């Protein structure tokens, strides 16, 4: 798989690897992504040993500048997902 890999291609790979139907693999992928999302919504960390971990990072409210007008704007505080690659994943792509 060269270039960008999309969800459909991941589902096909899961189906091939596990022997599940594409529909079953799609449900499995959706369930896994849903479980990760639900855990992050609760503020939990999701860790796959050797692969990596997903966390939620908080950014504080701050003042920014609109580059087109130079006007100062308020940027609200927010939470964002973050992924940190694990040792095995780093080694695999090196």
N, C-alpha and C positions, 0 to 999 in steps of 0.2 A: 504494500500500500504506500505509494509515493504521494507527496503533496498533503493536502488536508484530508483528514479522515472524518467522516460524518457519522451521525448516530446509526443510520441504516447500515453502514459498513461495519460498525461495531457489532450490531445485532447479527449480521451475517457471520461474522467471525465467531461470536459466542455460539450460534447455532451449529456451526461446523465443528467447533472444538468439543461441544458437549453432547451433540446428537439431538438436541432439542429442535423442534420446529422453529421457523422464523417467528411465528406468533408467540410461542413459548419463550424464546430467547428475548423477544421484545418486551414481554411482561417482566422477565427477570431483570433486564437492563433498567426498565422504568422503575421497578421496585427498588433496585439498588440506588438509583439516583434520588428517588423519593426519600429513602431512608437517610441518605447523606444530607439532603436538604432539610429534613425534619430535625435531625440532630443539630445542624448548624443554626437553625431558627431558635433552638432552645439554648444556644450559646455553648454547646458541647464541641469538643474536638473529635474529628473522625480520623483514625490512624490505621493505615495499612502498613504493617511492619515491612521494611525494605522498599516499599513503593513510595510512600509519602504520607503527609497528613494535611487535612483541611482544617482551618481554623477561621474564626471570625475576628477581624481587627476593627477597632473603633478609631475614627478620626474625629478630632475636635472641630467645633465650629470655628470658622476663621473668616477674615476679610480678604477678598480677592480683588482683582482689577480686570474689568472688561477690556481686552486688548484692542477692540475696535474703537471704543469711545473714551477709554481711560477712566471711566466711572468706577468708583468703588462699589463692590457688591458683597453681600453677606452670603457665605457658603455654609449651609447647615451641617451640623454634626451628622455622621452616618456610620453605618456598619457595612463592612465589605468582606466577602469570602477571600481567603488566601490559601494557596497551596504551596507546600514546601516539599520538594522532592526528597525521597529517601536514598540511602546509599546504593541499594541495588539498581534503582532507576537511573541514578547518576552514572553508575558504572556501565549500564547497558547502552546509554546513549553517547558515552565518551568515545 
